[in-house]
Amino acid sequence: MSETPAADPSMNVYRMVTDLCAAIEPLDRQAMQAARARQVRLTKPPGSMGRLEDLSIQLAGIMARPIPRIDNKLIVVMAADHGVAEEGVSAYPTEVTAQMVRNYIQGGAAINVLAETVGARVVVVDVGVKSPIKGHPHLVTRSVGPGTGNIAREPAMSAQQAAEAISVGVDVFDSESSRGVDVVAAGEMGIANTTATAAVAAALTGAAPEEVCGRGTGLDDEGLARKIQVVRRALRLHRTDPRDPIDVLVKLGGFEIAGLVGLMLRAAAARVPVVMDGFISCTAGLIALRLCPEISEYLFAAHRSTERGHSLVLKSLGQEPLLDLRLRLGEASGAALGLYLLDAAARLLADMATFEEAGVSGPT
């Protein structure tokens, strides 16, 4: 009697993604029509609030509410290390990932300040930090492993690890939903993650390494040249299939990137808008988009980073960023500011008086 062959672990990730994508519905056009009609009646010349009007209508469609409300803002920072740091592609040592995670959970980082400013809560997730912080009540510990493999020499992860990391993003969203989530901002932390992201972006878009590699945390010219060579080596070694985003993620990506993909897909399935941060977050968004084109209208690019490959990724996403402030920090810092703009757009639609309510004559 022959044995039943073991299930292919790589199929787990494809089944999971297929299920997530199947749950994402089109925007509610009826709610959008009602929001658009209300915009015309508000005490202002039509279109005078520019893109904020468009954002409010899109939010109505996402949330399936003619007057959307953003009361519960969630910021998720996924943290993981990268084996490619061994190649000297970052200006900072690997241990900084764990050190910054401690900073986040102690409330001392830029994202903590910005989150408090915009009225958002921050959830920090260890999805693969090399030196994990154990037992801290303000840290979600869901490590898939102590960092990815060195993509210049080996695949970043196995298909099973990719499935686990994507599941982390799904589970974090589901866990936070009980506290209320009206919008989620997607951020990350991981030394050398701009190198992995550059490789992923190049593989998905066909861009040359020099078009997507930037200075990251502050590389000098020599360091940037080395980074470009490392990405070129990784692309030659792995020969990824650009039509298969999971293949690209497995061979070149990061655990935090995979976690963000899961977070974005699950949020969209729950009709929750997603604000992407910079280069890394938007590249996770591009993976999600290639897996599930239906997610497109649920995504918002918060800003245009100075990291070289970000504009190329934004173009591939079909996104015009909300802001351009020369940011390049990561950790959802730009996305936090994007949350404020979405909240402002929703509040204008909901709380501004109509011509009838205010007793103001409308346009003739």
Secondary structure, DSSP 4 states (H G I P E B T S, - for coil): -PPPPPP-THHHHHHHHHHHHHTPPPP-HHHHHHHHHHHHHBSS-TTTTTHHHHHHHHHHHHHT-SS-----EEEEEEEE--GGGGGS--SS-TTHHHHHHHHHHHT-SHHHHHHHHHTEEEEEEEEE-SSPPPS-TTEEE--SSSS---TTTS-S--HHHHHHHHHHHHHHHHHHHTT--SEEEEEEE-TTHHHHHHHHHHHHH---HHHH---TTT--HHHHHHHHHHHHHHHHHH---TT-HHHHHHHH--HHHHHHHHHHHHHHHTT--EEE-SHHHHHHHHHHHHH-GGGGGGEEE-B--SSTTHHHHHHHHT---SB-------TTHHHHHHHHHHHHHHHHHHHSPBHHHHT-----
